[in-house]
Amino acid sequence: MVLLYVIYLLIFIIFALIAYAVLQIKLFGMNVKDFWSFIEANQVLDRLYAYSQKFDKLSAQQQVIFLMEAERIFEAFDKIPSALWEEEYDKYNVILEKYKSIKMLRWAESHN
């Protein structure tokens, strides 16, 4: 019987923590879906950052994939207040610069 009460208490605590987290997200003026996409984009940002540091030249297919992934990151980060991702700003800036250079390169190739 005591074990059942402990299980109920733990379930209540878990739901209370989830509700508190959702409340904090709402107080920041965000949707939970936007925050979740930010978390996923943050993981992609780390992978793209490592990828951009490792490879200087990308094939055409790799460029397209890089551009698509970077655009997803930019969309997710735009929906989140900058105070939440200021420690990721350097990585974001590196990806943004690489994105701009690839876009310019592809634009120059298409107009030749």
Sequence and secondary structure as in RCSB ss.txt:
>XXXX:A:sequence
MVLLYVIYLLIFIIFALIAYAVLQIKLFGMNVKDFWSFIEANQVLDRLYAYSQKFDKLSAQQQVIFLMEAERIFE
AFDKIPSALWEEEYDKYNVILEKYKSIKMLRWAESHN
>XXXX:A:secstr
 HHHHHHHHHHHHHHHHHHHHHHHHHHTT  HHHHHHHHHHHHHHHHHHHHHHH SS  HHHHHHHHHHHHHHHH
HHHTS GGGSGGGHHHHHHHHHHHHHHHHHHHHHHT 
